[in-house]
Amino acid sequence: EKPLFVQNIGALPASGTAVAANRLASRGALPALTGTTRGSDSGLIMGEVYNNGYPTQYGNILRLTGAGDGEILIGWSGTNGAPAPAYIRSHRDTADAEWSEWAMLYTTLNPPPDSHPVGAAIAWPSDVLPDGGYAFMYGQSFDKSAYPLLAIAYPSGVIPDMRGWTIKGKPISGRAVLSQEMDGNKSHSHTAR
């Protein structure tokens, strides 16, 4: 029976467009597409990353091609059991469109880099600190060996007491960083008219 034979070998019927498969075979090392170059085949393609123009040296690439294109890159860490980087990018459905930059996907095992340098005073609008190693600046001392990066910012081993202070940039006047700025309004009086 021809329809059953076609179904069993996984081939496409002459009038069909869908593909049914239980696995996607690799097409081997695929060079990274650049500029306005698009994938030549429509559908889902899997390939390998081996030092061939991707943001990580090794991994697997899934290329989804339809009216527009998208790629998902799952890197290999190079260390047994270690997390690996993952990236995505896209290409619009116009002939003159270029590929977007690769965007890294972040996970609990591959978190984004902290956007604040260790020791930076951050204006925070709550009495509850965010997770991740933040502290209120109450003038407390800390263990410099346990917090070596914080010790670089505060070599005395004491976090400044910022209560009642305003966070400001370093002035040109030569006043030292973390020095106290006194009140600029001198005492004066007015008479009523």
GROMACS elastic network, one bead per residue, 0.5 to 0.9 nm:
[ bonds ]
;  ai    aj funct       b0    kb
    1     4     6  0.57003   500
    1     5     6  0.62222   500
    1     6     6  0.88662   500
    2     6     6  0.61348   500
    2     7     6  0.86066   500
    3     6     6  0.51749   500
    3     7     6  0.61785   500
    3     8     6  0.86245   500
    3    13     6  0.80393   500
    4     7     6  0.50587   500
    4     8     6  0.60923   500
    4     9     6  0.87566   500
    5     8     6  0.51879   500
    5     9     6  0.63967   500
    5    10     6  0.87030   500
    5    11     6  0.89004   500
    6     9     6  0.54576   500
    6    10     6  0.62412   500
    6    11     6  0.54659   500
    6    12     6  0.71382   500
    6    13     6  0.69238   500
    7    10     6  0.52330   500
    7    11     6  0.64971   500
    7    12     6  0.79771   500
    7    13     6  0.83528   500
    7    20     6  0.88116   500
    8    11     6  0.78827   500
   10    19     6  0.77216   500
   10    20     6  0.66123   500
   10    21     6  0.66607   500
   11    19     6  0.77445   500
   11    20     6  0.84122   500
   12    15     6  0.79904   500
   12    16     6  0.61896   500
   12    17     6  0.72016   500
   12    18     6  0.73235   500
   12    19     6  0.65208   500
   12    20     6  0.84939   500
   13    16     6  0.51811   500
   13    17     6  0.80049   500
   13    18     6  0.89510   500
   14    17     6  0.85012   500
   16    19     6  0.83582   500
   21    24     6  0.71768   500
   24    44     6  0.85118   500
   24    45     6  0.76984   500
   24    46     6  0.68289   500
   25    28     6  0.88866   500
   25    45     6  0.83469   500
   25    46     6  0.68163   500
   25    47     6  0.83693   500
   26    29     6  0.84282   500
   26    45     6  0.76277   500
   26    46     6  0.50775   500
   26    47     6  0.50138   500
   26    48     6  0.71094   500
   26    60     6  0.87789   500
   27    30     6  0.73008   500
   27    45     6  0.75004   500
   27    46     6  0.62063   500
   27    48     6  0.74351   500
   28    46     6  0.80954   500
   28    47     6  0.51572   500
   28    48     6  0.53571   500
   28    49     6  0.83909   500
   29    47     6  0.56992   500
   29    49     6  0.57427   500
   29    50     6  0.63972   500
   29    52     6  0.77397   500
   29    60     6  0.88207   500
   30    33     6  0.86666   500
   30    46     6  0.87097   500
   30    47     6  0.55583   500
   30    48     6  0.59487   500
   30    49     6  0.66197   500
   30    50     6  0.83675   500
   30    52     6  0.74031   500
   30    61     6  0.81383   500
   31    48     6  0.87066   500
   31    49     6  0.76553   500
   31    50     6  0.86737   500
   31    51     6  0.88310   500
   31    52     6  0.52560   500
   31    53     6  0.63562   500
   31    54     6  0.80348   500
   32    49     6  0.84491   500
   32    52     6  0.64214   500
   32    53     6  0.51624   500
   32    54     6  0.59213   500
   33    36     6  0.81783   500
   33    37     6  0.58970   500
   33    38     6  0.66905   500
   33    39     6  0.75378   500
   33    53     6  0.82636   500
   33    99     6  0.79659   500
   34    37     6  0.57430   500
   34    38     6  0.81103   500
   34    53     6  0.89708   500
   34    98     6  0.74318   500
   34    99     6  0.65477   500
   35    38     6  0.85912   500
   35    96     6  0.89250   500
   35    97     6  0.78621   500
   35    99     6  0.60332   500
   36    91     6  0.81570   500
   36    95     6  0.70097   500
   36    96     6  0.60923   500
   36    97     6  0.56178   500
   36    99     6  0.65966   500
   37    40     6  0.89063   500
   37    95     6  0.88405   500
   37    97     6  0.88749   500
   37    98     6  0.75850   500
   37    99     6  0.81680   500
   38    41     6  0.89133   500
   38    65     6  0.82433   500
   38    68     6  0.86243   500
   38    69     6  0.72777   500
   38    91     6  0.78279   500
   38    95     6  0.89828   500
   38    98     6  0.89353   500
   38    99     6  0.86244   500
   39    42     6  0.74116   500
   39    63     6  0.78464   500
   39    64     6  0.85835   500
   39    65     6  0.65661   500
   39    69     6  0.75806   500
   40    65     6  0.83630   500
   41    44     6  0.84094   500
   41    45     6  0.80527   500
   41    65     6  0.69129   500
   41    66     6  0.86466   500
   42    45     6  0.83543   500
   42    64     6  0.74277   500
   42    66     6  0.54363   500
   42    67     6  0.85427   500
   43    63     6  0.79570   500
   43    64     6  0.56756   500
   43    65     6  0.50480   500
   43    66     6  0.62203   500
   44    62     6  0.68932   500
   44    63     6  0.57375   500
   44    65     6  0.64676   500
   44    66     6  0.89001   500
   45    61     6  0.80946   500
   45    62     6  0.57374   500
   45    63     6  0.50850   500
   45    64     6  0.65401   500
   45    65     6  0.81537   500
   46    60     6  0.71054   500
   46    61     6  0.56589   500
   46    63     6  0.63186   500
   46    64     6  0.89377   500
   47    59     6  0.87997   500
   47    60     6  0.57950   500
   47    61     6  0.51460   500
   47    62     6  0.65743   500
   47    63     6  0.80242   500
   48    58     6  0.75968   500
   48    59     6  0.59909   500
   48    61     6  0.58314   500
   48    62     6  0.88199   500
   49    52     6  0.62547   500
   49    53     6  0.81992   500
   49    54     6  0.70127   500
   49    56     6  0.79704   500
   49    57     6  0.66323   500
   49    60     6  0.55270   500
   49    61     6  0.66615   500
   49    73     6  0.83922   500
   49    75     6  0.80506   500
   50    53     6  0.84082   500
   50    54     6  0.84545   500
   50    56     6  0.87245   500
   50    57     6  0.57879   500
   50    59     6  0.70943   500
   50    60     6  0.88531   500
   51    54     6  0.70788   500
   51    56     6  0.76575   500
   51    58     6  0.64844   500
   52    57     6  0.74584   500
   52    58     6  0.87686   500
   53    56     6  0.82819   500
   53    57     6  0.80925   500
   54    57     6  0.66920   500
   54    58     6  0.83866   500
   54    73     6  0.85247   500
   54   102     6  0.87316   500
   55    73     6  0.89416   500
   55    87     6  0.81545   500
   55   102     6  0.73192   500
   56    59     6  0.74188   500
   56    73     6  0.87560   500
   56    75     6  0.64470   500
   56    76     6  0.83909   500
   56    85     6  0.76902   500
   56    86     6  0.88432   500
   57    75     6  0.77210   500
   57    76     6  0.82667   500
   58    74     6  0.86281   500
   58    75     6  0.56815   500
   58    76     6  0.55864   500
   58    77     6  0.80329   500
   58    78     6  0.83513   500
   59    73     6  0.68325   500
   59    74     6  0.54956   500
   59    77     6  0.84590   500
   59    84     6  0.88550   500
   59    86     6  0.89687   500
   60    72     6  0.83753   500
   60    73     6  0.57977   500
   60    74     6  0.53830   500
   60    75     6  0.63407   500
   60    76     6  0.80048   500
   61    71     6  0.67835   500
   61    72     6  0.57736   500
   61    74     6  0.64328   500
   61    75     6  0.84337   500
   62    70     6  0.82708   500
   62    71     6  0.55505   500
   62    72     6  0.51505   500
   62    73     6  0.63779   500
   62    74     6  0.83958   500
   63    69     6  0.72501   500
   63    70     6  0.59376   500
   63    72     6  0.66659   500
   63    73     6  0.86665   500
   64    68     6  0.83259   500
   64    69     6  0.56051   500
   64    70     6  0.51516   500
   64    71     6  0.61467   500
   64    72     6  0.84463   500
   65    68     6  0.61109   500
   65    70     6  0.66097   500
   65    71     6  0.86546   500
   66    69     6  0.61364   500
   66    70     6  0.88644   500
   66    93     6  0.84018   500
   67    92     6  0.79919   500
   67    93     6  0.52909   500
   67    94     6  0.85257   500
   68    90     6  0.77512   500
   68    91     6  0.58093   500
   68    94     6  0.77324   500
   69    89     6  0.86155   500
   69    90     6  0.56848   500
   69    92     6  0.66496   500
   69    93     6  0.73503   500
   69    99     6  0.87102   500
   70    88     6  0.73810   500
   70    89     6  0.58373   500
   70    91     6  0.61835   500
   70    92     6  0.87452   500
   70    99     6  0.89217   500
   71    87     6  0.81170   500
   71    88     6  0.55756   500
   71    89     6  0.54820   500
   71    90     6  0.63334   500
   71    91     6  0.87954   500
   72    86     6  0.73651   500
   72    87     6  0.58255   500
   72    89     6  0.69356   500
   73    85     6  0.83115   500
   73    86     6  0.55071   500
   73    87     6  0.50529   500
   73    88     6  0.62765   500
   73    89     6  0.88164   500
   74    84     6  0.72596   500
   74    85     6  0.64701   500
   74    87     6  0.66762   500
   74    88     6  0.89933   500
   75    83     6  0.88940   500
   75    84     6  0.53396   500
   75    85     6  0.52346   500
   75    86     6  0.57416   500
   75    87     6  0.81695   500
   76    79     6  0.82043   500
   76    82     6  0.87813   500
   76    83     6  0.79259   500
   76    84     6  0.52770   500
   76    85     6  0.73306   500
   76    86     6  0.89650   500
   77    80     6  0.75838   500
   77    81     6  0.82714   500
   77    82     6  0.60210   500
   77    83     6  0.60254   500
   77    85     6  0.72637   500
   78    82     6  0.78005   500
   78    84     6  0.81838   500
   79    82     6  0.54889   500
   79    83     6  0.83486   500
   79    84     6  0.89320   500
   80    83     6  0.88268   500
   82   109     6  0.87813   500
   83   109     6  0.64178   500
   83   110     6  0.68982   500
   84   109     6  0.88677   500
   84   110     6  0.77095   500
   85   104     6  0.70331   500
   85   105     6  0.72665   500
   85   106     6  0.80006   500
   85   110     6  0.72812   500
   86   103     6  0.84670   500
   86   104     6  0.57913   500
   86   105     6  0.53971   500
   86   106     6  0.77168   500
   87   102     6  0.60405   500
   87   103     6  0.53293   500
   87   105     6  0.54804   500
   87   106     6  0.89359   500
   88   101     6  0.85498   500
   88   102     6  0.56637   500
   88   103     6  0.53734   500
   88   104     6  0.66296   500
   88   105     6  0.72946   500
   89    99     6  0.70757   500
   89   100     6  0.55891   500
   89   101     6  0.62408   500
   89   102     6  0.50011   500
   89   103     6  0.62746   500
   90    98     6  0.87306   500
   90    99     6  0.58077   500
   90   100     6  0.54744   500
   90   101     6  0.81045   500
   90   102     6  0.83260   500
   91    94     6  0.84288   500
   91    97     6  0.65910   500
   91    98     6  0.61227   500
   91   100     6  0.62620   500
   92    95     6  0.82818   500
   92    96     6  0.87891   500
   92    97     6  0.57328   500
   92    98     6  0.73874   500
   92    99     6  0.75930   500
   92   100     6  0.87497   500
   93    96     6  0.88234   500
   93    97     6  0.72189   500
   94    97     6  0.54189   500
   94    98     6  0.88819   500
   95    98     6  0.85498   500
   97   100     6  0.89766   500
   99   102     6  0.86322   500
  100   103     6  0.85195   500
  104   112     6  0.88938   500
  105   110     6  0.82907   500
  105   111     6  0.87708   500
  105   112     6  0.86630   500
  106   109     6  0.79387   500
  106   110     6  0.54207   500
  106   111     6  0.51698   500
  106   112     6  0.59634   500
  107   111     6  0.53744   500
  107   112     6  0.80857   500
  108   111     6  0.55489   500
  111   114     6  0.85887   500
  112   115     6  0.83786   500
  113   116     6  0.88712   500
  114   117     6  0.72457   500
  114   118     6  0.86914   500
  116   119     6  0.82825   500
  116   120     6  0.65027   500
  116   121     6  0.88980   500
  116   122     6  0.82093   500
  117   120     6  0.56268   500
  118   121     6  0.89664   500
  118   149     6  0.63648   500
  118   150     6  0.58052   500
  118   152     6  0.87560   500
  118   153     6  0.72925   500
  119   149     6  0.79277   500
  119   150     6  0.54854   500
  119   151     6  0.84629   500
  119   152     6  0.84472   500
  119   153     6  0.56420   500
  119   154     6  0.74295   500
  119   159     6  0.81846   500
  120   153     6  0.81420   500
  121   137     6  0.79434   500
  121   162     6  0.85087   500
  121   167     6  0.72071   500
  122   167     6  0.81052   500
  123   167     6  0.76150   500
  124   127     6  0.82368   500
  124   128     6  0.89618   500
  124   129     6  0.80344   500
  125   128     6  0.87001   500
  126   129     6  0.70760   500
  127   136     6  0.89437   500
  129   132     6  0.88365   500
  129   133     6  0.88945   500
  129   134     6  0.65088   500
  129   135     6  0.70321   500
  129   136     6  0.76331   500
  130   133     6  0.80595   500
  130   134     6  0.67444   500
  131   134     6  0.70068   500
  135   138     6  0.86617   500
  136   139     6  0.87640   500
  136   140     6  0.89344   500
  136   159     6  0.88267   500
  136   161     6  0.87276   500
  136   162     6  0.85625   500
  137   140     6  0.72091   500
  137   159     6  0.59805   500
  137   160     6  0.58671   500
  137   161     6  0.51850   500
  137   162     6  0.55356   500
  137   163     6  0.72997   500
  138   159     6  0.70572   500
  138   160     6  0.65810   500
  138   162     6  0.63451   500
  138   163     6  0.66540   500
  139   158     6  0.62002   500
  139   159     6  0.50047   500
  139   162     6  0.74040   500
  139   163     6  0.88030   500
  140   157     6  0.85869   500
  140   158     6  0.56484   500
  140   159     6  0.55210   500
  140   160     6  0.73648   500
  140   161     6  0.74774   500
  141   144     6  0.89469   500
  141   156     6  0.84589   500
  141   157     6  0.55423   500
  141   159     6  0.60681   500
  141   160     6  0.89096   500
  142   145     6  0.89103   500
  142   146     6  0.81447   500
  142   147     6  0.75861   500
  142   150     6  0.87685   500
  142   151     6  0.85128   500
  142   157     6  0.54955   500
  142   158     6  0.60979   500
  142   159     6  0.74148   500
  143   146     6  0.53304   500
  143   147     6  0.62531   500
  143   148     6  0.84090   500
  143   151     6  0.83451   500
  143   157     6  0.66970   500
  143   158     6  0.89508   500
  144   147     6  0.50480   500
  144   148     6  0.54157   500
  144   149     6  0.83267   500
  144   150     6  0.72636   500
  144   151     6  0.52496   500
  144   152     6  0.87705   500
  144   154     6  0.89271   500
  144   155     6  0.79080   500
  144   156     6  0.86320   500
  144   157     6  0.58218   500
  145   148     6  0.55108   500
  145   151     6  0.80090   500
  147   150     6  0.53723   500
  147   151     6  0.62546   500
  147   152     6  0.89920   500
  148   152     6  0.64963   500
  149   152     6  0.52182   500
  149   153     6  0.69233   500
  149   154     6  0.88563   500
  150   153     6  0.52480   500
  150   154     6  0.61208   500
  150   155     6  0.79833   500
  150   157     6  0.82073   500
  150   159     6  0.86807   500
  151   156     6  0.73651   500
  151   157     6  0.60308   500
  151   158     6  0.85443   500
  152   155     6  0.55870   500
  154   157     6  0.57845   500
  154   158     6  0.63741   500
  154   159     6  0.65431   500
  154   160     6  0.82780   500
  155   158     6  0.76753   500
  156   159     6  0.83043   500
  158   161     6  0.88068   500
  159   162     6  0.88195   500
  160   178     6  0.78874   500
  161   164     6  0.86296   500
  161   165     6  0.83430   500
  162   165     6  0.51818   500
  162   166     6  0.75960   500
  162   167     6  0.82966   500
  163   166     6  0.85215   500
  165   180     6  0.89438   500
  168   171     6  0.83289   500
  169   177     6  0.85570   500
  170   173     6  0.85885   500
  170   174     6  0.82346   500
  170   175     6  0.74559   500
  170   176     6  0.74877   500
  170   177     6  0.61395   500
  170   178     6  0.87484   500
  171   174     6  0.65141   500
  171   175     6  0.64681   500
  171   176     6  0.83536   500
  171   177     6  0.86101   500
  172   175     6  0.75047   500
  173   176     6  0.89667   500
  174   177     6  0.89428   500
  175   178     6  0.88093   500
  175   179     6  0.68426   500
  175   180     6  0.86360   500
  175   181     6  0.82293   500
  176   179     6  0.53934   500
  176   180     6  0.85953   500
  177   180     6  0.87165   500
  181   184     6  0.82974   500
  182   185     6  0.89804   500
  183   186     6  0.74171   500
  185   188     6  0.86293   500
